[in-house]
Amino acid sequence: MQSDFVTIAHSIFESLSKFYEDLDKARARLAHKLPEAEEAVSVPLDSSRKYVTEVDFNAKPTTLNDQLFYDKGALADLQTDSSLPTNDPAYYQFLDEFLRDWASGTDTPHRILKQIQQTLSLESARARLLSIVDFSRLRDELDHAIKQLIPHSSELKYAFDFALDTEAVQKASVGFCIPQAGCKLTITSKTKIDFETGKTEFHSVGDLGPFDIKLLGAIADAITLKFDGVHFESVGGPVRCDVHFRSVVMGPMFKFLEQLQKFLSPKKGSGFYLVPLAEGVGIEAGYGLNLGTISFGNVSFANVSLNAAARLPFDARQATFTAGLSRRDAPFTISIAPYGGAGFFLIEASAQGVTSFEASFEYGGAAAFSYGPLSGQGRVMVGVYIRIGKQGKIAATFFAGGAASLWIFSFSASLYITAESNSGESAIVGTATFTFSFSIGFIDYDFSVKAQQRLEWGGKKDEHASLSQPQRPPGFEPNDATQFATLRADTWCQSEHWGRHLEHFDMTLAQDEEVFV
């Protein structure tokens, strides 16, 4: 029975001791934040009370010598030894008076509450509470918590992953494009809209696996360009495209050029390009591999490039794919001083098959040289240009010009005259174009003057001259309200922003030229 009583008493003393301990800590925090409140929360000693230790009734009450402090100590002793009231008269008398105070409402906690009500006014307490509690921060945290419950932004993600079937792609491209094993087209994009600021963020990344480009497609196995893949990225502005070129493979048709294959490494000018279409409204996006100048004694090959591109018109015409050796505006040159020849070849195909073939052949005097950092070429030639297929054309050409470069300096000048006739038309159009360009590092200066004359078989003629005048797209008939289309290419000119201009090229492909004399 006595054991049960001790257990119950210990549980009661434990609860009371913890309560008084927590109360003492709370008033200590309040006194620290509000020094003037320490007097209100300190309870004077009651001389009629019995305390288990010696106390000084004349000392000014503080949180370290008042009645709550000594009550807390006595209750802690009773919690440790519940038999003290029966063994020590002082603890028995303390416990008796302690319980009488709780019964009459004069216990220490009630006295503290009455002192606070008498000492602190409501206004002073409110002012001190506002100074202690950061209600501005509390409001911000509350607003933040509410915003977490309400959507404040929206994010849209898109992922596309498609494995390219070699046979299907080869058939659709008429043998020009051949995906290799594991070639996949992967596109991921993310668009995020912030409802609070209205700001929109866009990021798109695409990758195309390894593939081959056959310059003559299914017509013949001539020259094959091998690529390790293509990576393109956009954040809403111009698209950054990195083409990873691997090598050139000569097919049976050009077996005799195998000994030159080791020289077929990319030179300055290689890389991705984006230009307006020469005829009509649209763009041409492609990749050019410049092979530079190769010399064997007095025999030299200059301006040799391999090109593959997609032509994307903005009107009703269909998109086409092209592959060629050099270009009409920059033909390859073979010279055996003092004579030389030049030309280019191009095949254009759509999903239905080959649509046209272009070529030019020129003959005259030509020379090319490369010595250390100095390289250049010049030619004076006459020739013929033909286009077979859709929009057939034949033209006689004359060219006189040259170009040279030394370190960061380069310049070129040319005069190009053509007399051409389109199939189905009874007229000859003569055009003369003079072009001059000069560059220092990333600064370019270009100048072009063009004169044109149209001669009808019936004797009528129309002539005009212009300074880089834009041409009217086919299908737009002239009238008083004629407005020319505005063509825009979102690429960076090296004279405007050299850093952005370099992003269009893979500089890891740049290699020193090898010249053999």
BALUM-933605 format. One record per residue: residue in three letters; x, y, z of N, C-alpha, C in turn. Coordinates in steps of 0.02 Angstrom, whole numbers, plus 50000, padded with zeros to 5 digits. Each point is the difference from the previous one (the first is absolute). Layout:
N
AlaXYZXYZXYZ/...
This chain:
517
Met500414994050000499595006050000500435006250000/Gln500514999850045500465005650004500375000949934/Ser500164994449966500355000349935499575003549948/Asp499344998450000499555003349952499965007550013/Phe499995001950063499965007150017500625003749976/Val500594996950010500625003149978500015001049925/Thr499744994949964499995000549926499565005649976/Ile499405000650032499535005449980500305006750017/Ala500305000650060500305006350021500565002049954/His500414995249978500565001549955499745002749933/Ser499454997149975499725002249936499745007250006/Ile499675001550058499735006850010500575005050005/Phe500524998450041500565004550008500375001149933/Glu500034994749959500345000649935499645005049955/Ser499334999649998499605004649959500065007150024/Leu499945000950069500055006850028500695003049988/Ser500524995950008500695002449990500115002349928/Lys499744996149952500085001949929499615006449984/Phe499405000750030499605006049987500365006250026/Tyr500254999650062500365005750029500655001549963/Glu500334994649976500625001049961499855003749935/Asp499474998049964499825003349937499785007250013/Leu499625001250056499785006750016500605004650014/Asp500494997350036500595004050015500395001949937/Lys500064995249952500345001449937499625005249959/Ala499334999650000499605004749960500075007150027/Arg499985000850067500065006850027500715002749992/Ala500504995449999500695002249988500075002849929/Arg499684996849951500025002549931499655006849995/Leu499425000650036499635006349998500405005650033/Ala500334998650055500415005050033500595002149958/His500274995349959500565001749957499775004649942/Lys499424998549971499745004149945499725006650026/Leu499714999950062499665005850028500265001250071/Pro500585003450005500325000850067499545003050052/Glu499575004949979499565003150050499474995350026/Ala499924994349968499494995250024500284995250053/Glu500655000450014500294995250049499695000950069/Glu499865006250019499695001350066499314997150004/Ala499635000149943499314997550000499984992450005/Val500514996649976499984992750000500414997150058/Ser500275004350044500374997550059499545000550061/Val499894994450034499524999650056500385000850067/Pro499825005150041500335000850065499894993950045/Leu500494998850042499954994350047499465001450052/Asp499634994850019499475000350051500314998050066/Ser500015004750047500334998650065499624994750040/Ser499374999149982499614994950037500114993049972/Arg500364999849944500134993549969500634996950029/Lys500024993349996500594996350022500394998049938/Tyr500655001649998500434998349944500514994850022/Val500194995549958500434994450017500735002250004/Thr500175005949975500685002750006499975006950030/Glu500565002550022500035006750028499885005249946/Val499585005050015499835005349952500095006750034/Asp500065005349959500075006950024499365003749983/Phe499575001250050499365003249988500075007349983/Asn500585003050016500095007249988500305001549930/Ala500234994849965500305001149934499475001749949/Lys500205004249950499535001949947499874993849956/Pro499354998549990499854993849962500215000649927/Thr500344994849975500184999249930499834992949978/Thr500144998749938499854993249975500474994750029/Leu500505002350038500494995250028499954999350076/Asn499515003750032499934999250073499295001050024/Asp499504999449956499315001150020499674993450019/Gln499355000350013499644994150024499974994649947/Leu499925001849935499984995049948500664996249996/Phe500555003750009500664996849997500064994650054/Tyr499795001750063500074995150055499484994449995/Asp499385001649977499504994749989500254995049949/Lys500315002549947500264995549949500544995550028/Gly500445002650043500534995950029499734994650046/Ala499495001950042499714995150047499644994449962/Leu499635001949947499654994949961500494995449964/Ala500575002649978500514995749969500274994950050/Asp500095002350064500234995350051499484994650013/Leu499365002050003499474995150012499944995049943/Gln500125002349938499994995449943500554994950006/Thr500585002150025500564995450008499874995050056/Asp499725002550056499874995650057499305001350026/Ser499524995749982499305001150018499874998850074/Ser500484997250036499894998550072500215005750045/Leu500255005649972500235005650041499465002750046/Pro499365000849979499505002750047499924995850063/Thr500124993649996499924995650058500634999750042/Asn500575001849970500634999550036500275006750023/Asp499795005649967500275006650016499415004650015/Pro499945002750061499445004450018499975006349957/Ala500585002549980500005006149960499644998949933/Tyr500134994449969499674998449936499264998650011/Tyr499834997150058499294998650014499625006650007/Gln500305004850038499675006450010499965003949933/Phe500544999649958499985003449935499444997249957/Leu499934993450000499494996949958499305001950024/Asp499915000350066499345001850028499815007149980/Glu500475004950008499855006949982499945000949924/Phe500384996149962499975000349926499304998049976/Leu499734994650029499334997749979499465004850023/Arg500085003250061499525004950024499985006149954/Asp500595002249975500015005749954499624998449935/Trp500084994149972499634998149939499254999750014/Ala499814997850061499294999650016499695007050009/Ser500395004750024499745006850012500125004749941/Gly500384997949949500135004249942500575004850011/Thr500404999050052500585004350012500654996549982/Asp499974995149958500604996549978500435004649957/Thr500614998149990500495004249964499785001749929/Pro499774995349958499795001849931499455005249999/His499494999350045499465004950002500255006850021/Arg500465000350046500275006450023500395003549943/Ile500354996049959500365003049943499515003149951/Leu499454996549984499505002749954499695006550026/Lys499855000350066499705006150029500505005749998/Gln500644998650013500505005349998500095002849930/Ile499984995549949500065002349931499425004649982/Gln499374998250021499425004149985500045006850034/Gln500285000250060500045006350037500585004449976/Thr500544996949978500615003749984500015002449928/Leu499824995849952500055001649929499335002149972/Ser499965005849968499395002249967499934996449933/Leu499405000249973499864996649936500385003349943/Glu500045006750001500345003649946500754998750000/Ser500295000150061500724998750003500164992949980/Ala499564995350021500114993049980499944999249924/Arg499515003549970499914999649927500625002849964/Ala500255005850025500585003149969500614995550005/Arg500094997050058500584995650009499924993749958/Leu499384997549995499894994049959500165001349927/Leu499815006049974500145001749931500755000849988/Ser500365002350052500725000749992500364993450005/Ile499694995250036500324993450008499864995549939/Val499374999949978499794995649946500055003849933/Asp500334997149951500085002949933499394998149958/Phe499475004150006499384998449965500085000849924/Ser500465004449978500125000849928500284993649971/Arg500484997150035500284993649976499474994550003/Leu499595000250054499484994950006499505000649942/Arg499845006249979499545001049944500314997449935/Asp500655001449990500344997549940500014992449998/Glu500124996950057500004992750002499304997249986/Leu499505003550025499314997949988499835000749926/Asp500205005749969499895000949928500354994649960/His500624998450020500384994849965499654993350005/Ala499734998550060499654993650009499374999649957/Ile499655005849993499395000149959500174999249926/Lys500565003349980500214999449930500204993049981/Gln500264996250049500174993149987499394995849983/Leu499425002250024499384996449987499695002049933/Ile500205005849973499725002649937500544999549946/Pro499864997249940500514999649947500235007049979/His500675000950001500285006549980500404999549935/Ser500084993949973500344999249937499774993549967/Ser500114999749936499824994049962500604997949958/Glu500134993549999500584997449964499764994449953/Leu500175000749937499814995149949500634996749973/Lys500024993550005500584996249975499784995649941/Tyr500454999549951499864996049941500624995849985/Ala499904993749988500574995649984499804995749940/Phe500454999749951499894996149940500614995749987/Asp499904993649993500564995449989499784995149945/Phe500345000449942499804996049944500614996849967/Ala499994993549995500544996349967499895000149924/Leu500515002249963499955000549928500144993349967/Asp499534997849959500084993849964500435001349938/Thr500564996449996500485001349946499684999349931/Glu499644994649989499714998749934499475005249982/Ala499585001950048499465004849986500285006949985/Val500505002350039500295006649989500385000249934/Gln500364994649985500384999749938499545000349939/Lys499434996750006499525000049945499675006949992/Ala499835003250056499665006549998500475005449973/Ser500644999550015500495005149978500334998249934/Val499754994849965500284997849936500744998250008/Gly500174997150057500684997650010500505005150023/Phe499785006350010500475005150021500194999350074/Cys499524998550043500124999650072499924992850023/Ile500514997550037499994993150024500155000050075/Pro499494999250044500134999650072500404993750016/Gln500455000550048500404994350021499664996550059/Ala500294994550022499714996050055499955004450062/Gly499424999850032499905003850061499845007349989/Cys499895002149938499855007049986499285001650023/Lys499955005050044499355002050025499955007749999/Leu499395002349990499865007250005499675001250067/Thr500345003850043499765001450067499915007550009/Ile499415001950021499855007150011499675000750069/Thr500265004350041499705001550065499925007650005/Ser499435002250024499895007250007499625001250065/Lys500115005950028499675001950062499805007449995/Thr499385001450014499745006850001499725001450069/Lys500215005550030499785001850067499735007049999/Ile499395000950029499685006650004499905001850073/Asp500255005750020499925002550069499395004650001/Phe499464998150035499395003950001500095006650038/Glu500495000350046500095006150039500365005449960/Thr500544998149965500395004949963499825000249926/Gly499664994849975499854999649929500594997849957/Lys500554998150031500604998049964499924992949973/Thr500234999149938499974993549967500704997549984/Glu500134993850017500654997049987499904994049953/Phe500454999449951499964994549952500704997249990/His500034993349998500644996749988499864993549962/Ser500344999249944499904994149959500684997249979/Val500074993550004500624996649981499824994149955/Gly500394999349946499884994449954500664996649981/Asp499964993649988500594996249979499794995149946/Leu500424999549949499924995149947500624995650000/Gly499904993450000500544995250003500424999749937/Pro500464995349996500464999549942499634998549935/Phe500245003249945499684998949935500515001549945/Asp499854997849939500425001149942499625004049948/Ile500355004149962499715003749944500374997949936/Lys499624997249953500284998149935499855005749951/Leu500525002949972499915006049959499604998749937/Leu500024994049972499614998549940499424995350016/Gly499864998950063499434996050019500024993049971/Ala499424997749978499954993349972500254999649928/Ile500175005749970500235000049930500664996449994/Ala500485001550044500654996749997500355000850067/Asp500424995250016500395000350062500645003949985/Ala499965006650009500575004349982500385002250063/Ile499725004750037500325002750060499514999650058/Thr500234997650057499584999450060500305004150056/Leu499585004450029500215003950059499734996550062/Lys500434998650048499804996550061499995004950058/Phe499444999850038499915004650056499864995850063/Asp500295002350056499864996750064499355002350032/Gly499715005249973499365002450026499945007549996/Val499425002550021499865007250000499675001750067/His500225005450029499705002550062499775007149989/Phe499375001550017499765006849994499635002050064/Glu500045006450015499735002550063499735007049990/Ser499455001650034499705006649994499685002050067/Val500065006550016499685002750060499495005349979/Gly499744999449940499505004749976500265004749947/Gly500675000349991500295004449949500284995849943/Pro500575002049972500314996149946500184993050023/Val499944995349955500154993050016500754998849993/Arg500304997250052500714998249997500044992749976/Cys500384998949948500044993449969500734998049995/Asp500164994150027500684997249996499974993549960/Val500345000049943500044994149957500674996750011/His499994993650018500614996450015500204995749939/Phe500465002849961500234996749939500554995050018/Arg499984994049966500494994950014500504999249943/Ser499764998349940500474998649946499655000149932/Val500414999349947499754999549931500214993349972/Val499544996449967500154993549970499875000449925/Met500504998149961499935000049927499704993349978/Gly499485000449957499694993949973500354997749937/Pro499764994649971500314997349939500045005149943/Met499525004649997499985004849945500625004650002/Phe500235001650061500585004350009500584996350033/Lys500094993849979500534996050029500695003049987/Phe500055003549944500655002849982500215005750047/Leu499535002450042500165005550046500184997550069/Glu500064993350009500144997450066500665002650028/Gln500495001149957500645002450024499965007250026/Leu499465003649981499895006750027499595000150063/Gln499744994250019499524999850055500305002450066/Lys500654998950011500315002050062500045007650007/Phe499925003649943500005007250003499305002950011/Leu499504995850000499315002450004499795001250072/Ser500325004750031499825001950069499715007049999/Pro499545001650046499675006549998500495005750007/Lys499905005349960500405006050004499565005850021/Lys500305005950006499635006050019499435001249951/Gly499415001350027499405000949958499534994250003/Ser500204994550031499554994250007499505001450056/Gly499424996849995499515000550054499305001149975/Phe499555000950048499295001149986499895007049971/Tyr499545000549952499835006649973499255000549989/Leu499765006350001499295001549990499965006349958/Val499734999449938499975005749954499315000149967/Pro499795005949973499385000449962500064996349934/Leu499444997649974500004996649936500175005049944/Ala500364997649950500195004449944499395001949959/Glu499504995749997499405001449962499394998950045/Gly499575005150005499414999450041500155001650073/Val499474999250041500055001550071500094993550038/Gly500514999750041500144993950039500715000050025/Ile500214994550029500674999550028500324993549977/Glu500664999950001500384994049986500464998850060/Ala499924994350033500404998250058500404993849983/Gly500655000350012500414994249982500685000150034/Tyr500424995549976500684999350027500494999849942/Gly500535003950006500515000249948500674997750028/Leu500334995749962500674997550020500515002949951/Asn500395004950024500505003249958500664996150004/Leu500254997849943500624996049999500625004249987/Gly499925006549992500575004449994500354999449933/Thr500655001750000500424999849940500494994250005/Ile500034995949947500464994449998500445000849938/Ser500664999750009500465001149945500474994149992/Phe500124998349936500504995049981500425003049943/Gly500585002650018500405003349949499645006049973/Asn499915000349933499635005649970499264998449990/Val499774994450028499294998249998499695001650068/Ser499455003650000499685001850064499254999449994/Phe499704998050056499284999650006499805005250053/Ala499565004649982499815005450045499255000450006/Asn499785002450059499295001450012499574993749993/Val500284994250017499624993849996499594999350064/Ser499354999149994499574999250058499464994949985/Leu499784996650051499454995249996499425002950040/Asn499415000349970499435003450031499384995649999/Ala499625000450054499354996750005499535004850037/Ala499405000949973499555005050030499274998249986/Ala499575003350039499274999449990499745006949980/Arg499615000349946499705006249977499275000250022/Leu499825005150039499345000350029499665006449977/Pro499594999749946499655006049976499415001750045/Phe499835006550002499445002250041499355000749959/Asp500024998049937499395000349960499754992949988/Ala499644999049945499684993549988500484994749973/Arg500625001849985500474995249973500204994950054/Gln500204994149977500184994850047500735000750023/Ala500144997450059500685000150027500424994849962/Thr500645001649991500454995549963500664999250039/Phe500374994949980500654998650030500535000349945/Thr500565003350014500525000849950500674997350025/Ala500404997949953500694997850015500425001849939/Gly500605002550014500415002149943500735000650016/Leu500375000849946500725001150004500125007449983/Ser500215004050050500085007249995499325003349986/Arg500015006549986499385003749988500075004549939/Arg499435002249975500025004249940500365006650014/Asp499905002950060500345006250015500714999050024/Ala500204993750013500694998550021500204993349970/Pro500124999649934500174993649967500704997750018/Phe500114993449994500674997450010500435002049939/Thr500665000350012500465001949947500574995049995/Ile500144997649939500574995749988500465003749953/Ser500615001350021500465004049959500664996449989/Ile500225000449937500674997949981500305006149965/Ala500355004050041500215006649977500284999749929/Pro499775004849956499565005650016499264998749985/Tyr499814993749987499314998549980499624997050059/Gly499355000249993499594997250053499284999149980/Gly499644996350040499304998949989499635000350067/Ala499365001349997499605000750061499304997349986/Gly499644998950054499314997649993499704997950066/Phe499394997649997499674997350059499464995249976/Phe499794995550045499474995249985499505000050058/Leu499374999649985499495000050052499404995949978/Ile499754995850045499404996149987499475002150052/Glu499395001249977499455001950044499464994749995/Ala499754997850059499504994750001499465001650052/Ser499414997449986499445000450047499824993050023/Ala499464999450036499784993450023499794995649942/Gln499825003049942499784996149943500594997849955/Gly500595003050011500574998149959500415006149981/Val500484999049954500445005449978499595004949959/Thr500065006550016499615005149964500435004149951/Ser500645000750015500425003949954500744998450011/Phe500395002049948500724999250003500325006449974/Glu500485002650036500345006249980500754998749994/Ala500315003449952500724999449991500255005949960/Ser500635001750011500325005249960500704997649982/Phe500225002049940500664998349976500335006349973/Glu500595001650025500355006049979500724998349982/Tyr500275004049956500694998949978500345006749990/Gly500665000250017500385006249990500654999650037/Gly500215005750026500625000350037499865000250075/Ala500384996050038499894999850072500664998450035/Ala500055002350062500594998650041499795000250073/Ala500314995750038499884999850072500664998850036/Phe500075003050058500624999250036499864999850075/Ser500454996950036499964999750073500714999550026/Tyr500205005150039500675000150027499965002650072/Gly500084995550047499945002050070499315002850014/Pro499975005950032499345003050015499685003549940/Leu500385000649945499755003449941499714995049950/Ser499395001249979499694995749950499555004249956/Gly499904997949938499585003749955499884996349936/Gln499565002849959499844997049936499705005449955/Gly500064999049935499715004649952499844996349935/Arg499515002549963499834996749938499635004849954/Val500084998949935499625003549947499744994549954/Met499344999149999499724994249965499355001749966/Val499854996149948499355000149967499724992950005/Gly499344999449999499724993350006499254999949988/Val499694994550020499294999049990499704997150064/Tyr499385002150013499634997450058499354997049974/Ile499824994150026499384996749980499624997650061/Arg499345000149993499564997350051499484995749965/Ile499994993550016499554995249968499484998050051/Gly499375000149977499464998150045499515005750006/Lys499705000650060499515005250011500345006849996/Gln499685004849965500285006649989500694999649967/Gly500024996649943500634999149964500295006749978/Lys500675000149992500335006249983500674998449968/Ile500225004449955500674999649970500295007049997/Ala500665000650015500305006650002500724999649979/Ala500245005449968500715000949986500295004550054/Thr500604998550023500285003650057500705002649985/Phe500175005550033500685002749999500175002250071/Phe500594998150023500205001750068500735002449999/Ala500125005450037500685002550010500055002250073/Gly500444997050038500055001950070500524996050037/Gly500095001750063500484996550041499905001750073/Ala500344996250043499955001050073500664998050031/Ala500165003150056500624998550037499885001250074/Ser500374996450041499945001050073500694999350032/Leu500125004150050500624999950038499835001550072/Trp500094994950042499845000650071499275002250008/Ile499865005850029499315002150010499755004549944/Phe500425001149950499795004449945499814995749939/Ser499455001849969499804996549939499595004749956/Phe500054999149934499615004149955499874996049937/Ser499485002249964499834996849936499655005149957/Ala500074999149934499665004349951499844995849939/Ser499415001249971499814995949942499505003749957/Leu500004998249936499515002349951499704993849968/Tyr499344999350006499664993949976499465002249951/Ile500044997649938499525001849948499664993649975/Thr499345000349995499634994249975499495002349947/Ala499874995649953499465000949951499604993650001/Glu499415000150027499634993850013499305000349970/Ser499744994149989499334999349972499654994350036/Asn499395001450024499614994950035499584996249949/Ser499894993650017499594995949955499295002749997/Gly499725000249941499315002549992499965007549990/Glu500565003550001499995007349991500395001949937/Ser499755005249965500345002349939500375006550015/Ala500474999550047500385005950020500684997850027/Ile500485004749995500664998950029500115005650051/Val500224998050060500125004850053500755000350013/Gly500295005949991500715001050013500105003550067/Thr500454997550040500135002750067500755000750011/Ala500195005850027500705001250018500025002150073/Thr500414996550039500055001450072500725000950020/Phe500145005850031500675001250027499964999750076/Thr500444996150029500004999050073500695001150027/Phe500025003450057500645001150035499884998950075/Ser500474996650033499944998950072500695000450031/Phe500005002550062500625000650038499844998750073/Ser500424996350034499884998450070500645000350040/Ile499935002350061500545000150050499744996550062/Gly500224993950011499744996250057499264998849992/Phe499615002550047499284998749999499615005949969/Ile500355004949970499665005749968500004998949925/Asp499415000249970499924998849928499735006349966/Tyr500255001349940499745005349957499854996949932/Asp499375000449979499784997049937499675005449958/Phe500144999749933499735005049954499824996349935/Ser499405001449974499794996649939499605004849956/Val500154999949935499635004049950499764995349946/Lys499365000549982499714995449951499645003849945/Ala500104998049937499655002949943499704994349959/Gln499395001249975499654994649965499635002749938/Gln499994995949947499645001849938499644993949974/Arg499375001149982499584994549974499855001549926/Leu500154995149958499905000949927499504994849976/Glu499425002449975499494995649972500184998249928/Trp499774994149979500144998049930499675004849951/Gly499475003450023499665004749956500355006749997/Gly500555000850037500385006249997499895004550059/Lys499504998650044499885004250058500544998650052/Lys500165005150039500504998950051499835004250062/Asp500254997650056499885003350063500654999750039/Glu500255005650023500644999950035499955004250064/His500404998150048500045003850062500654998450035/Ala500195004450045500604998950040499815001150073/Ser500334996650045499835000750070500624998850043/Leu499965002650061500524998850050499714995150051/Ser500174993549990499744994850044499255000350005/Gln499655000849941499275000750000499684993250008/Pro499494999350045499674993550008499594998149939/Gln499964993649986499634997549943499304998150020/Arg499525001049953499304998450013499904992449998/Pro499704997150052499884992850000499554997949943/Pro500114994049972499574997649945499274999650023/Gly499545001849954499294999650016499715006550023/Phe500435005250014499755006550021500035004749940/Glu499415001949974499975004349941500085007350022/Pro500385004049962500105007050019499365004049991/Asn499885004750045499455004849994500185006150043/Asp499555004750002500155006250036500094998850075/Ala499704994750026500034998750072500484994450017/Thr500494998749954500464994450011500415001150064/Gln500034994950043500405000250060500434993750001/Phe500645000950010500454994450001499994996650068/Ala500084993449999500024996250062500635001550039/Thr499955000250065500585001050043500294993350020/Leu500634999049982500334993750016500435001050062/Arg499964995550047500385000550062500344993450015/Ala500645000450015500384994150021500255001150071/Asp499774995950047500205000850070500684997050013/Thr500495002349964500694998050013500405006450013/Trp500574999250031500415005750021500575001149951/Cys500065006249975500565001849958500625001050044/Gln500584997849975500605000550041500195007350014/Ser499795004749959500165007050013499545003050053/Glu499444996750015499535002550050500134997050069/His500124993550002500114996650064500434993949988/Trp500645000650011500474994649984499854993850042/Gly499855000950064499874994250043499404996049977/Arg499455003449983499404996549976500134996849932/His500405003549959500164997249934500374993350006/Leu500454999450049500384993850009499564994350022/Glu499425001550031499564994750024499714995949942/His500025002749939499734996349942500494994749974/Phe500614999850029500514995549974500274995650055/Asp500244994249981500344995550046500755001149991/Met500305003850046500705001949993500474994150011/Thr499744994450027500434994250009500184996749934/Leu499625001949946500154997149934500575003749965/Ala500185006050024500515004149967500684996650004/Gln500334999349944500664997049996500445004249954/Asp500654999450010500465003649957499994997149930/Glu500095004449950500014997749931500664996449985/Glu499954994749960500604996549979500125001449926/Val500565002749983500165001949931500604996049977/Phe499924997049942500544996049971500225003249935/Val500635001549994500285003349940500494995249966/
